Amino acid sequence: MRPALRLLAEQRGEVPALLLAGAHHPLLHSKAVVQPHRGDRLTLAAPDWDGQERFSEIHLLATPSREETLAYLGLARRALAPGGQLYMSVENALGADGWRKRLQPLSALSKHKCRLLQLSAEHLPNQGDPLELRPPNAQADFVSCPGLFSWDRLDPGSQFLTQHLPKSLPGCGADLGCGPGLLGRQLLTRGCQRLDLIDVDQRAVQASLQNCGGDPRVRALWLDLVSERPPGGYAWVTLNPPFHGSGRENRALGVAMLGRAVESLKPSGQLWLVANQHLPYPQVLASMPVTVIEVHVGRGYKVMRCQKNA
Ligand SMILES: C[S@@+](CC[C@H](N)C(=O)[O-])C[C@H]1O[C@@H](n2cnc3c(N)ncnc32)[C@H](O)[C@@H]1O
């Protein structure tokens, strides 16, 4: 459990509130939630915020992205009832002291290597919406939002992958952990019959659909691939595994995604994996029912083409 969630629950447990970017804690009493991350959303029983109701108390867990957290603060301002208060909990490692200096809260409790900032509407930005998709800059021909991986450009690792992909990728394939779908868009040019774009973040799934221009071959799915299975039976899968969760390095997450990717291939299906060169995926692959066929190294990345055993 994130220490910021623990601190929030210890201090504000039992008080009915709107919960932003949070997860389940037995002490918290959430009346409504905003949480696009499916893994955390599935832990919460309260309904999604309807955009209308106002709350005298709001709880926010700061996210690793400063811009995304600012967008949540803007949303909180709109959702606060007159005289209401926002409690934002943030780990020191996510810049708690910087937030304290920037927001000048009414109080700032320090515990569990976190801070709990007490804020009223006057402390909050008067705009921002963490669920809004928009072009990240004037030149961009795609939509995205802060908080998504590599939200404003195609990740250089995925770009390196596209240089090694074959011109033709026939059959049904998937990009597991699709982000805003910029890799997915390139995959569509390679002649597939169907493309599943799957991510744990609902905004990534919605952005992927838009960025693929409503192509009927695309099926965008909101799934937590650690706990949920994709449709599977794929002729090929691309994977740029995540190695961060909640702002901290989390290699187990990438390994779990790799397991899902292999499992979801049909026999002799191809896995195209790209990862930072130093990450130990070759050793992990050695314990899976695949054979590494091709390896390309460059720009700090490693691309591996693996074939699932028949
Ligand atoms: C390194 S990014 C790759 C994004 C995209 N494929 C690209 O190449 O630009 C990893 C993606 O995995 C997603 N992800 C992380 N944990 C996940 C999970 N449990 N289930 C599904 N997707 C997950 C993240 O939201 C992120 O978009």
The ligand as an SDF file (V2000), in Angstrom:
LIG
                    3D

 27 29  0  0  0  0  0  0  0  0999 V2000
    6.2120    1.4890  -21.4530 C   0  0  0  0  0  0  0  0  0  0  0  0
    4.5070    1.8820  -21.7150 S   0  0  0  0  0  0  0  0  0  0  0  0
    4.2680    1.4190  -23.4160 C   0  0  0  0  0  0  0  0  0  0  0  0
    3.2050    2.2490  -24.1190 C   0  0  0  0  0  0  0  0  0  0  0  0
    3.0310    2.0020  -25.6220 C   0  0  0  0  0  0  0  0  0  0  0  0
    2.9040    0.6040  -25.9520 N   0  0  0  0  0  0  0  0  0  0  0  0
    4.1920    2.5740  -26.3730 C   0  0  0  0  0  0  0  0  0  0  0  0
    4.9940    1.7950  -26.8430 O   0  0  0  0  0  0  0  0  0  0  0  0
    4.3230    3.7850  -26.4600 O   0  0  0  0  0  0  0  0  0  0  0  0
    3.7140    0.6510  -20.7880 C   0  0  0  0  0  0  0  0  0  0  0  0
    2.1940    0.7510  -20.7440 C   0  0  0  0  0  0  0  0  0  0  0  0
    1.7050   -0.3270  -19.9460 O   0  0  0  0  0  0  0  0  0  0  0  0
    0.5600    0.1260  -19.2520 C   0  0  0  0  0  0  0  0  0  0  0  0
    0.3530   -0.7340  -18.0820 N   0  0  0  0  0  0  0  0  0  0  0  0
    0.9760   -0.6930  -16.8850 C   0  0  0  0  0  0  0  0  0  0  0  0
    0.4890   -1.6250  -16.0650 N   0  0  0  0  0  0  0  0  0  0  0  0
   -0.4710   -2.2840  -16.7560 C   0  0  0  0  0  0  0  0  0  0  0  0
   -1.3510   -3.3520  -16.4330 C   0  0  0  0  0  0  0  0  0  0  0  0
   -1.3330   -3.9100  -15.2370 N   0  0  0  0  0  0  0  0  0  0  0  0
   -2.2180   -3.7660  -17.3780 N   0  0  0  0  0  0  0  0  0  0  0  0
   -2.2490   -3.1840  -18.6040 C   0  0  0  0  0  0  0  0  0  0  0  0
   -1.4420   -2.1640  -18.9650 N   0  0  0  0  0  0  0  0  0  0  0  0
   -0.5570   -1.7310  -18.0500 C   0  0  0  0  0  0  0  0  0  0  0  0
    0.8960    1.5590  -18.8820 C   0  0  0  0  0  0  0  0  0  0  0  0
   -0.2950    2.3010  -18.6030 O   0  0  0  0  0  0  0  0  0  0  0  0
    1.6520    2.0280  -20.1270 C   0  0  0  0  0  0  0  0  0  0  0  0
    0.7860    2.6480  -21.0440 O   0  0  0  0  0  0  0  0  0  0  0  0
  1  2  1  0
  2  3  1  0
  2 10  1  0
  3  4  1  0
  4  5  1  0
  5  6  1  0
  5  7  1  0
  7  8  2  0
  7  9  1  0
 10 11  1  0
 11 12  1  0
 11 26  1  0
 12 13  1  0
 13 14  1  0
 13 24  1  0
 14 15  1  0
 14 23  1  0
 15 16  2  0
 16 17  1  0
 17 18  1  0
 17 23  2  0
 18 19  1  0
 18 20  2  0
 20 21  1  0
 21 22  2  0
 22 23  1  0
 24 25  1  0
 24 26  1  0
 26 27  1  0
M  CHG  2   2   1   9  -1
M  END
$$$$
